[in-house]
Amino acid sequence: MKTNKLFIWALLAAGMVLTACSNDDMLVRVGPYIPEPVVNYTVPEDDGGKYTEKLVNVNRGGTYDGQVTLRFYEAQPNVAYIAAAEFHRMMMPGAVMLIEKQGGLYQLSTADGEALVNVYDDILETNSIIDFTNLMSLAQRDMPSVYLDGAPFVRYKSLTVDNESMNTTFDFRKYNIDLHGDADNVYFPFSTLSDMYADLAYHFAGYNGERIVINDNPCTTSTLHEVDNEFTKAVYQRESTTDDMARFRYNELCFAIDYFYGRPGRSSYEPLLKEKGLDAMLDDQGEEGKEVKKLLQSKNTVEFALGMDALQYYLDDGGHTEISLSGESSNKFAEGFNDRCKAAAVKYPKAKALSEKAEKVFSDYSALRKEITESRQAAIGNELYVKKGNTALCVFNTFQDIEWKAWKAYYAGGEKPTLEKYPKDDLLILLDGLQKAEADPEVQNFVIDIATNGGGSLDIVMTLTSLLAEKAEAYAETTLTNQRYTAFYDIDRNFDGKFDAKDKDVKYNLNVAVLTSGCSFSCANQFPSLMKDFGKLIIGEKSGGGSCAIQQMCTADGFDYRISSFRCRMCDKNGKNIDGGIEPHKVISRNQFYDIEALGKIIDEYYKTK
């Protein structure tokens, strides 16, 4: 009987002892202690009391996809709850969550993982939160929850993990998040489940009080406002929210940051955040932190936005985390919203100062990128492929400017994308450059210039490392469970629409070098890390860091934001976090970046010994 399995879970819930031993990067959990069997161990029930129900429309990727039932309990009449099984089915159509009940304990089982929920104590325990919340079958059938954006010329192959399971306990009561259950289902706040399920391919959902929007279209969209602009407008145009929603929105934000922020390494507030959590960390910042906390707890929409703008400073990681809600772009959702935020900020000088410090990080990056771009234009003009002597250089500005729809259409049987038709597709630009260099008998060296590259898609990184180093593997760690893993991918290296033996025939007999700068961020930090691990030459200056993948999120009332994800903090082949940037083999000054003949000599010297 399954009750035996749930009974064992119950014993663990009653007797588990978790001991935390931490260093700079790790949380190691030791246990559990299993007591002698207790014949009649029970957990009291919690049905949540009186509630009303509401049928709500679902917008999936821009298309109406039926309705789901939300519950609103009398204690928090404006906070939407949903049955866990219903949420799971909604996010992954056709998927089933099995539920077994014993008093206030509910064992939840999906195709990939299990969890035990105690609705009386408001606790969820699982030996693999990554598996339990896995939605990546939406991207590729039966794959685990690792990074894959959905490029049709890339597919997941296999995974190695240093520790197959690690117990994780979510203490919802600490955040005043109340769980409930009835005879058939366990009920979570809608936004709590959305935060738990949000993954690296931007599968997540939001509820704005009117309807639910789901993003399940990786590559082409990442935010809910890209799926449904009116969804976001409705949130921005509200002057305020209710008391219960304001309280819950703050509590849910604290829960999400405490558990799911990936702690990439560069914020000086990360140790305190890890030790105490967001709420206590703000308290520790004196009057400054208290002002931010007050704004984050405010019912007023503009004040809440100011609080999020200021919180950006504490969580800033160079560009992955973006929780600021004001700014010029906000005016497309609510006319004059940015102006109203500026006017209101006068009353909150401490929060305003923090927001300005956070903005400076982005403005400094933009200034550096502009400087390098102008230097390149002065040296080689606007050409994206140039050759001097035995060395060719190809500019690769992003890992994201790819004509995703055209590539997907081709792999579905349509016309193959060409550079003539899509002259701004960076992958096509690079493939054209490689083919030119390979066909030119004079060219021996090939420089990929990512000095102004701010990142983008891991799929493109895997494609490039496969073409240039004949390896497509990524090293990462899951910061919540301290599991390190290596993910392996297959690449359609000849882009003929098929994964087959012919892909191995693609060879580029070139000495490859990667040109990096402090602007080389995110995937443009991962790429030189991998290429260095694979023995390829890195030239320039230390890259700009950025080690976590992005996780798109949604506040309890519908605001889009994003954070560095706990699901994937990238590291090198030795397991070292790469957020500090990649040191080049050969450091050169910026005024030497586009002296191509000099670059060629450096490359010749490096590969002479290989």
C-alpha positions as CSV (number, residue, x, y, z in Angstrom):
1,M,0.0,0.0,0.0
2,K,1.1,3.5,-0.7
3,T,0.3,4.5,2.9
4,N,3.6,2.8,3.9
5,K,5.5,5.3,1.8
6,L,3.6,8.3,3.2
7,F,4.1,6.9,6.7
8,I,7.9,6.9,6.2
9,W,7.6,10.5,5.0
10,A,5.6,11.3,8.1
11,L,8.4,9.9,10.3
12,L,10.9,12.0,8.5
13,A,8.7,15.1,9.0
14,A,8.4,14.3,12.7
15,G,12.1,13.5,13.3
16,M,14.3,15.1,10.6
17,V,17.1,17.1,12.0
18,L,18.9,19.5,9.5
19,T,22.3,20.8,10.4
20,A,23.7,23.6,8.3
21,C,27.4,23.8,7.7
22,S,28.2,26.7,5.5
23,N,31.2,28.2,3.7
24,D,31.2,30.9,1.0
25,D,29.4,28.9,-1.6
26,M,27.8,25.9,0.1
27,L,25.0,24.8,2.3
28,V,25.4,21.2,3.4
29,R,22.5,19.5,5.0
30,V,23.3,16.5,7.3
31,G,20.6,14.0,8.3
32,P,18.0,12.8,8.5
33,Y,17.6,11.1,11.9
34,I,14.8,8.5,11.7
35,P,13.2,7.7,15.0
36,E,11.6,4.4,16.1
37,P,8.2,3.9,14.4
38,V,5.3,5.7,16.0
39,V,2.2,3.7,15.2
40,N,-0.3,6.5,15.3
41,Y,1.7,9.5,14.1
42,T,-0.7,12.1,12.8
43,V,-0.6,15.7,11.7
44,P,-3.7,17.9,12.4
45,E,-5.6,19.1,9.3
46,D,-6.0,22.7,8.1
47,D,-8.9,23.2,5.6
48,G,-8.4,27.0,5.6
49,G,-12.0,27.8,6.7
50,K,-14.5,29.6,4.5
51,Y,-13.6,30.4,0.9
52,T,-15.1,31.4,-2.4
53,E,-14.1,30.1,-5.8
54,K,-13.6,31.8,-9.1
55,L,-13.2,30.5,-12.7
56,V,-10.3,32.4,-14.3
57,N,-9.3,32.5,-18.0
58,V,-5.8,31.2,-18.9
59,N,-3.7,32.8,-21.6
60,R,-1.0,30.4,-22.7
61,G,1.7,31.9,-24.8
62,G,-0.8,34.4,-26.4
63,T,-3.7,31.9,-26.9
64,Y,-6.8,31.3,-24.8
65,D,-6.4,27.9,-23.0
66,G,-9.5,27.4,-21.0
67,Q,-10.2,28.2,-17.4
68,V,-8.9,27.1,-13.9
69,T,-10.5,27.4,-10.5
70,L,-8.9,29.7,-7.9
71,R,-9.8,29.8,-4.3
72,F,-10.0,32.9,-2.1
73,Y,-10.0,32.2,1.7
74,E,-11.8,34.5,4.1
75,A,-8.6,35.2,6.0
76,Q,-7.0,36.7,2.8
77,P,-9.8,37.4,0.5
78,N,-7.7,38.9,-2.3
79,V,-4.9,36.3,-2.4
80,A,-5.5,33.6,-5.0
81,Y,-4.9,30.0,-4.1
82,I,-4.8,27.0,-6.4
83,A,-4.8,23.2,-6.0
84,A,-1.2,21.9,-6.5
85,A,-2.4,19.2,-8.9
86,E,-4.4,21.8,-10.9
87,F,-1.3,24.1,-11.1
88,H,0.9,21.2,-12.3
89,R,-1.6,20.2,-15.0
90,M,-2.0,23.8,-16.0
91,M,1.8,24.4,-16.5
92,M,2.3,21.0,-18.2
93,P,-0.9,20.1,-20.0
94,G,-1.7,16.4,-19.6
95,A,0.6,15.9,-16.7
96,V,-0.7,14.2,-13.5
97,M,0.1,14.9,-9.9
98,L,-0.9,12.0,-7.6
99,I,-1.9,13.0,-4.1
100,E,-2.1,10.8,-1.1
101,K,-3.5,12.2,2.2
102,Q,-3.0,11.2,5.8
103,G,-4.5,13.8,8.1
104,G,-2.7,17.1,7.5
105,L,0.1,15.3,5.4
106,Y,-0.1,15.2,1.7
107,Q,2.3,13.2,-0.4
108,L,2.6,14.8,-3.9
109,S,4.0,12.7,-6.7
110,T,4.8,13.8,-10.3
111,A,6.4,11.9,-13.1
112,D,9.8,13.4,-12.0
113,G,9.7,13.9,-8.3
114,E,8.0,13.8,-5.0
115,A,7.3,16.1,-2.1
116,L,5.6,15.9,1.3
117,V,3.4,18.8,2.4
118,N,2.4,19.4,6.0
119,V,-0.5,21.9,5.8
120,Y,-0.8,22.3,9.6
121,D,2.9,23.4,10.0
122,D,3.1,24.9,6.5
123,I,6.1,22.9,5.4
124,L,7.1,21.2,2.1
125,E,9.9,18.7,2.1
126,T,11.4,17.1,-1.0
127,N,14.6,15.2,-1.8
128,S,14.8,17.0,-5.2
129,I,13.0,20.3,-5.7
130,I,14.6,20.5,-9.2
131,D,12.9,17.2,-10.2
132,F,9.6,17.9,-8.4
133,T,9.1,21.2,-10.3
134,N,10.5,20.0,-13.6
135,L,8.8,21.6,-16.6
136,M,11.5,21.0,-19.2
137,S,9.5,18.3,-20.9
138,L,7.8,21.3,-22.5
139,A,11.1,22.0,-24.3
140,Q,12.3,18.4,-24.9
141,R,10.5,15.2,-24.0
142,D,11.7,13.5,-20.8
143,M,14.6,15.9,-20.2
144,P,15.5,16.9,-16.6
145,S,15.4,20.5,-15.4
146,V,18.6,21.8,-16.9
147,Y,19.3,24.7,-19.2
148,L,17.9,24.6,-22.7
149,D,16.4,27.5,-24.5
150,G,14.8,25.6,-27.3
151,A,17.0,26.3,-30.4
152,P,16.1,23.6,-32.9
153,F,19.7,22.8,-33.7
154,V,20.5,21.9,-30.1
155,R,19.1,19.1,-28.0
156,Y,19.8,17.9,-24.5
157,K,21.8,14.6,-24.4
158,S,22.7,13.6,-20.8
159,L,23.5,14.8,-17.3
160,T,25.9,13.8,-14.6
161,V,25.3,15.0,-11.0
162,D,27.7,14.8,-8.1
163,N,24.9,14.1,-5.7
164,E,21.6,12.7,-7.0
165,S,19.4,13.9,-4.2
166,M,19.5,16.5,-1.5
167,N,16.7,17.1,1.1
168,T,15.2,20.6,0.9
169,T,12.7,22.0,3.4
170,F,10.5,25.1,2.6
171,D,9.3,26.7,5.8
172,F,6.3,28.7,4.6
173,R,5.2,29.7,8.1
174,K,8.3,31.8,8.5
175,Y,6.8,34.0,5.7
176,N,3.2,33.9,6.9
177,I,2.3,31.8,3.8
178,D,-0.5,29.6,4.9
179,L,-1.1,26.2,3.2
180,H,-4.5,24.4,3.2
181,G,-5.9,21.1,2.3
182,D,-9.2,19.3,1.8
183,A,-10.1,15.7,1.1
184,D,-8.5,15.6,-2.3
185,N,-6.0,18.4,-2.8
186,V,-3.5,20.7,-1.1
187,Y,-3.8,24.4,-1.8
188,F,-0.9,26.9,-2.2
189,P,-1.0,30.6,-3.1
190,F,-0.9,30.8,-6.8
191,S,2.2,33.0,-6.9
192,T,4.0,30.7,-4.5
193,L,3.7,27.7,-6.8
194,S,4.7,29.9,-9.8
195,D,7.9,31.0,-8.0
196,M,8.7,27.4,-7.2
197,Y,8.1,26.2,-10.7
198,A,9.8,29.0,-12.6
199,D,12.7,27.6,-14.6
200,L,15.6,28.5,-16.9
201,A,13.5,28.3,-20.0
202,Y,11.2,31.1,-18.7
203,H,8.3,28.7,-18.0
204,F,6.3,30.6,-15.4
205,A,2.9,32.1,-14.7
206,G,1.3,35.2,-13.2
207,Y,-2.1,36.2,-12.0
208,N,-3.1,39.9,-12.0
209,G,-6.5,39.6,-10.3
210,E,-8.3,39.2,-13.7
211,R,-6.6,36.4,-15.6
212,I,-3.7,34.0,-15.7
213,V,-0.9,34.3,-18.2
214,I,1.6,31.5,-18.8
215,N,4.8,31.9,-20.7
216,D,5.9,28.6,-22.3
217,N,7.6,29.9,-25.5
218,P,11.4,29.9,-24.9
219,C,13.6,31.9,-27.2
220,T,11.0,34.3,-28.5
221,T,9.5,35.5,-25.2
222,S,10.6,35.7,-21.6
223,T,8.3,38.1,-19.8
224,L,4.5,38.0,-19.3
225,H,4.1,41.4,-20.8
226,E,5.6,40.1,-24.0
227,V,2.9,37.4,-24.0
228,D,0.0,39.7,-23.0
229,N,0.7,43.4,-22.8
230,E,-2.7,44.2,-21.4
231,F,-2.0,41.9,-18.5
232,T,0.8,44.1,-17.4
233,K,-1.0,47.3,-18.2
234,A,-3.7,46.4,-15.7
235,V,-1.1,46.0,-13.0
236,Y,0.7,49.2,-13.6
237,Q,-2.5,51.3,-14.0
238,R,-3.7,50.4,-10.5
239,E,-3.2,53.2,-8.0
240,S,-3.0,50.8,-5.1
241,T,-3.7,47.3,-3.9
242,T,-5.5,45.9,-0.8
243,D,-4.1,45.5,2.7
244,D,-4.0,41.7,2.5
245,M,-2.3,41.7,-1.0
246,A,0.3,44.2,0.1
247,R,1.3,42.0,3.1
248,F,1.3,38.9,1.1
249,R,3.1,40.4,-1.9
250,Y,6.0,41.4,0.5
251,N,6.0,38.0,2.2
252,E,6.1,36.2,-1.1
253,L,8.9,38.4,-2.4
254,C,10.9,37.5,0.7
255,F,10.3,33.8,0.2
256,A,11.3,34.0,-3.4
257,I,14.5,35.9,-2.9
258,D,15.5,33.8,0.2
259,Y,15.1,30.5,-1.6
260,F,15.6,31.1,-5.3
261,Y,18.1,34.0,-5.7
262,G,21.2,32.3,-7.0
263,R,23.8,34.4,-5.1
264,P,26.2,34.8,-8.0
265,G,28.9,36.2,-5.7
266,R,29.4,39.9,-6.4
267,S,27.0,41.6,-4.1
268,S,28.4,42.4,-0.7
269,Y,25.0,41.8,0.8
270,E,24.9,38.1,-0.2
271,P,26.4,36.7,3.0
272,L,23.9,38.6,5.2
273,L,21.1,37.6,2.8
274,K,22.1,33.9,3.0
275,E,22.4,34.1,6.8
276,K,19.3,36.0,7.8
277,G,17.0,36.3,4.7
278,L,15.8,39.4,2.9
279,D,13.5,40.8,5.7
280,A,16.2,40.7,8.4
281,M,18.8,41.9,6.0
282,L,16.8,45.1,5.3
283,D,16.4,45.6,9.1
284,D,20.1,45.4,9.4
285,Q,20.6,48.3,7.0
286,G,19.4,50.9,9.5
287,E,17.1,53.7,8.4
288,E,18.0,53.1,4.8
289,G,16.8,49.5,4.9
290,K,13.8,50.3,6.9
291,E,12.7,52.9,4.2
292,V,13.1,50.3,1.5
293,K,11.1,47.7,3.6
294,K,8.4,50.3,4.2
295,L,8.1,50.9,0.4
296,L,8.0,47.2,-0.4
297,Q,5.1,46.7,2.1
298,S,3.2,49.7,0.8
299,K,-0.2,49.4,-0.8
300,N,0.6,52.2,-3.2
301,T,1.8,51.0,-6.6
302,V,4.3,53.8,-7.1
303,E,5.7,53.4,-3.7
304,F,6.1,49.6,-4.2
305,A,7.9,50.3,-7.5
306,L,10.3,52.6,-5.7
307,G,11.0,49.9,-3.1
308,M,11.8,47.5,-5.9
309,D,14.0,50.0,-7.6
310,A,16.0,50.4,-4.4
311,L,16.1,46.7,-3.7
312,Q,17.9,46.4,-7.0
313,Y,21.0,47.9,-5.3
314,Y,21.2,45.2,-2.7
315,L,20.8,42.3,-5.1
316,D,22.7,43.8,-8.0
317,D,24.8,41.2,-9.9
318,G,25.8,43.1,-13.0
319,G,22.7,42.6,-15.0
320,H,21.0,39.2,-14.5
321,T,18.8,40.4,-11.6
322,E,16.4,43.1,-12.7
323,I,13.7,44.0,-10.3
324,S,13.4,47.7,-10.9
325,L,9.8,48.5,-12.0
326,S,10.0,52.2,-12.9
327,G,12.0,53.6,-15.8
328,E,11.1,54.9,-19.2
329,S,9.8,51.5,-20.4
330,S,7.2,51.5,-17.6
331,N,5.3,54.3,-19.4
332,K,4.2,52.0,-22.1
333,F,2.1,50.2,-19.4
334,A,0.9,53.3,-17.5
335,E,1.3,56.7,-19.1
336,G,3.5,59.0,-16.9
337,F,4.3,56.2,-14.5
338,N,8.0,57.0,-14.5
339,D,7.3,60.7,-13.9
340,R,5.1,59.8,-10.9
341,C,7.8,57.6,-9.5
342,K,10.3,60.4,-9.8
343,A,8.0,62.8,-8.1
344,A,7.3,60.4,-5.3
345,A,11.0,59.6,-4.8
346,V,11.6,63.0,-3.4
347,K,9.9,61.9,-0.2
348,Y,12.2,58.8,0.1
349,P,15.7,60.1,-0.4
350,K,17.4,57.0,1.0
351,A,15.6,54.7,-1.4
352,K,16.2,57.1,-4.2
353,A,20.0,57.1,-3.5
354,L,20.1,53.3,-3.6
355,S,18.2,53.3,-6.9
356,E,20.6,55.7,-8.4
357,K,23.6,53.6,-7.3
358,A,22.0,50.6,-9.0
359,E,21.4,52.6,-12.2
360,K,25.1,53.6,-12.2
361,V,26.1,50.0,-12.7
362,F,24.2,49.8,-15.9
363,S,25.3,53.3,-17.1
364,D,28.9,52.4,-16.5
365,Y,28.5,49.2,-18.5
366,S,26.9,51.1,-21.3
367,A,29.7,53.7,-21.3
368,L,32.3,50.9,-21.5
369,R,30.5,49.2,-24.3
370,K,30.2,52.4,-26.2
371,E,33.9,53.1,-25.8
372,I,34.9,49.7,-27.1
373,T,32.4,49.9,-30.0
374,E,33.8,53.3,-31.1
375,S,37.4,51.9,-30.9
376,R,36.4,49.0,-33.1
377,Q,34.7,51.2,-35.6
378,A,37.7,53.5,-35.8
379,A,39.9,50.5,-36.5
380,I,37.8,48.3,-38.8
381,G,34.7,50.3,-39.5
382,N,31.3,48.5,-39.3
383,E,32.6,45.3,-40.8
384,L,31.7,42.1,-38.9
385,Y,34.4,40.0,-40.7
386,V,37.9,41.4,-41.4
387,K,41.1,39.7,-42.4
388,K,44.7,40.8,-42.3
389,G,47.5,38.4,-43.2
390,N,46.9,34.9,-41.7
391,T,44.3,36.2,-39.2
392,A,40.5,36.8,-39.5
393,L,38.3,38.4,-36.9
394,C,34.6,38.0,-36.6
395,V,32.5,40.3,-34.4
396,F,29.9,38.4,-32.3
397,N,27.8,41.0,-30.6
398,T,25.3,38.9,-28.7
399,F,24.3,35.3,-28.0
400,Q,20.7,36.3,-28.5
401,D,20.1,38.1,-31.8
402,I,19.1,35.0,-33.6
403,E,16.1,34.7,-35.9
404,W,14.5,32.0,-33.7
405,K,11.2,31.8,-35.6
406,A,13.0,31.4,-38.9
407,W,15.3,28.6,-37.5
408,K,12.3,26.8,-36.0
409,A,10.4,27.1,-39.2
410,Y,13.3,25.6,-41.1
411,Y,13.6,22.6,-38.7
412,A,9.8,22.1,-39.1
413,G,10.3,21.7,-42.9
414,G,10.6,25.2,-44.1
415,E,13.2,27.3,-45.9
416,K,16.7,27.5,-44.4
417,P,17.6,30.9,-43.1
418,T,20.3,32.8,-45.0
419,L,22.5,35.7,-44.3
420,E,21.1,37.6,-47.3
421,K,17.6,37.3,-45.8
422,Y,18.6,37.8,-42.2
423,P,21.7,40.0,-42.2
424,K,21.5,40.7,-38.4
425,D,21.4,37.0,-37.3
426,D,24.6,36.7,-35.3
427,L,24.8,32.9,-35.8
428,L,24.5,33.3,-39.6
429,I,27.2,36.0,-39.4
430,L,29.5,33.7,-37.5
431,L,28.9,30.7,-39.8
432,D,29.6,32.9,-42.8
433,G,32.8,34.1,-41.2
434,L,34.0,30.6,-40.4
435,Q,33.2,29.4,-43.9
436,K,35.2,32.3,-45.4
437,A,38.1,31.7,-43.1
438,E,38.1,28.0,-43.8
439,A,38.0,28.5,-47.5
440,D,40.8,31.1,-47.5
441,P,44.2,29.2,-47.8
442,E,45.9,32.2,-46.2
443,V,43.9,32.2,-43.0
444,Q,45.2,30.1,-40.1
445,N,43.9,32.1,-37.1
446,F,40.3,33.0,-36.3
447,V,39.3,35.5,-33.6
448,I,35.8,35.6,-32.2
449,D,35.3,39.2,-30.9
450,I,32.9,39.2,-27.9
451,A,34.3,42.4,-26.4
452,T,30.9,44.1,-26.5
453,N,28.8,41.0,-26.0
454,G,26.4,41.1,-23.1
455,G,25.2,37.5,-23.3
456,G,22.1,35.7,-24.4
457,S,21.4,32.0,-25.0
458,L,23.3,29.0,-23.7
459,D,22.1,27.1,-26.8
460,I,24.3,29.4,-28.9
461,V,27.2,28.9,-26.5
462,M,26.9,25.2,-26.9
463,T,26.7,25.5,-30.7
464,L,29.9,27.6,-30.8
465,T,31.9,25.4,-28.5
466,S,30.8,22.4,-30.5
467,L,31.9,24.0,-33.8
468,L,35.1,25.4,-32.5
469,A,36.2,23.0,-29.7
470,E,34.2,19.9,-30.6
471,K,32.6,19.9,-27.1
472,A,29.1,20.8,-26.0
473,E,28.9,20.6,-22.3
474,A,28.2,23.1,-19.5
475,Y,29.3,23.0,-15.9
476,A,27.0,24.4,-13.2
477,E,25.7,24.1,-9.7
478,T,22.4,24.4,-8.0
479,T,22.9,26.7,-5.1
480,L,19.8,25.7,-3.1
481,T,20.9,22.1,-2.8
482,N,24.7,22.5,-3.5
483,Q,24.6,19.9,-6.3
484,R,27.2,20.3,-9.1
485,Y,26.4,18.9,-12.5
486,T,27.6,18.7,-16.1
487,A,25.0,18.9,-18.9
488,F,25.8,17.4,-22.3
489,Y,24.2,18.5,-25.6
490,D,24.0,17.3,-29.2
491,I,24.4,19.9,-32.0
492,D,23.3,19.7,-35.6
493,R,26.8,21.0,-36.6
494,N,26.0,21.0,-40.3
495,F,22.6,22.6,-39.9
496,D,20.9,20.2,-42.3
497,G,17.9,19.7,-40.0
498,K,19.0,16.4,-38.7
499,F,21.1,15.1,-35.7
500,D,23.2,12.3,-37.3
501,A,26.7,11.0,-37.9
502,K,27.3,13.6,-40.6
503,D,27.5,16.2,-37.9
504,K,30.9,14.8,-36.9
505,D,32.3,15.6,-40.3
506,V,32.1,19.4,-39.7
507,K,35.7,20.6,-39.0
508,Y,37.3,24.0,-38.9
509,N,41.1,23.7,-39.1
510,L,41.7,27.1,-37.5
511,N,43.6,28.3,-34.5
512,V,40.7,29.9,-32.5
513,A,41.0,32.8,-30.1
514,V,38.4,34.6,-28.1
515,L,38.7,38.4,-27.5
516,T,37.1,39.5,-24.2
517,S,36.6,42.7,-22.2
518,G,34.9,43.8,-19.1
519,C,31.7,44.0,-21.2
520,S,31.8,40.2,-21.9
521,F,28.9,39.3,-19.6
522,S,26.8,36.3,-18.8
523,C,27.0,33.8,-21.8
524,A,29.9,35.9,-23.0
525,N,31.5,35.1,-19.7
526,Q,30.6,31.4,-19.9
527,F,31.8,31.0,-23.5
528,P,35.5,32.1,-22.7
529,S,35.4,30.0,-19.5
530,L,34.5,26.9,-21.5
531,M,36.9,27.7,-24.4
532,K,39.7,28.1,-21.9
533,D,38.7,24.8,-20.2
534,F,38.9,23.3,-23.7
535,G,42.4,24.6,-24.4
536,K,41.5,27.6,-26.7
537,L,43.2,30.9,-26.4
538,I,41.6,33.9,-24.6
539,I,43.0,37.4,-25.4
540,G,42.1,40.8,-24.1
541,E,41.1,41.8,-20.6
542,K,39.3,39.9,-17.8
543,S,35.7,39.2,-18.8
544,G,32.8,40.9,-17.0
545,G,31.5,38.0,-15.1
546,G,27.9,36.9,-14.7
547,S,27.5,33.3,-13.6
548,C,23.8,32.6,-13.0
549,A,21.2,31.9,-15.5
550,I,18.1,34.1,-15.4
551,Q,14.8,33.1,-13.8
552,Q,11.8,35.2,-14.7
553,M,9.4,35.8,-11.9
554,C,6.1,37.6,-11.1
555,T,5.0,39.3,-8.0
556,A,1.8,38.2,-6.3
557,D,-0.2,40.9,-8.1
558,G,1.4,40.6,-11.5
559,F,4.6,42.6,-11.9
560,D,7.3,41.0,-14.1
561,Y,10.8,40.8,-12.6
562,R,13.8,38.5,-12.9
563,I,16.6,37.2,-10.7
564,S,19.8,35.2,-10.9
565,S,18.5,31.6,-10.6
566,F,19.4,29.1,-8.0
567,R,18.9,26.4,-10.6
568,C,22.1,27.2,-12.5
569,R,25.2,29.0,-11.3
570,M,27.8,28.4,-13.9
571,C,31.3,27.2,-13.0
572,D,34.4,26.0,-14.7
573,K,35.4,22.4,-15.1
574,N,36.9,22.4,-11.6
575,G,33.7,23.6,-10.0
576,K,34.8,27.2,-9.4
577,N,32.2,29.9,-9.7
578,I,33.0,32.1,-12.7
579,D,31.2,35.2,-11.6
580,G,34.5,37.0,-11.0
581,G,35.3,36.9,-14.7
582,I,37.7,34.9,-16.8
583,E,41.4,35.8,-16.9
584,P,42.8,35.8,-20.4
585,H,45.9,33.9,-21.4
586,K,47.3,37.1,-22.8
587,V,46.3,40.5,-21.4
588,I,46.3,43.3,-23.9
589,S,45.2,46.9,-23.7
590,R,42.1,48.1,-25.4
591,N,44.0,50.1,-28.0
592,Q,45.4,46.8,-29.1
593,F,42.1,44.9,-29.5
594,Y,41.8,45.5,-33.2
595,D,45.5,45.4,-34.2
596,I,44.7,42.2,-36.1
597,E,48.3,41.5,-37.2
598,A,49.4,41.8,-33.5
599,L,46.6,39.4,-32.5
600,G,47.8,37.0,-35.2
601,K,51.3,36.9,-33.7
602,I,49.9,36.2,-30.2
603,I,47.8,33.3,-31.6
604,D,50.7,31.9,-33.6
605,E,52.9,31.9,-30.5
606,Y,50.2,30.2,-28.4
607,Y,49.4,27.4,-30.8
608,K,53.0,26.8,-31.8
609,T,53.3,24.8,-28.6
610,K,50.0,22.9,-28.9
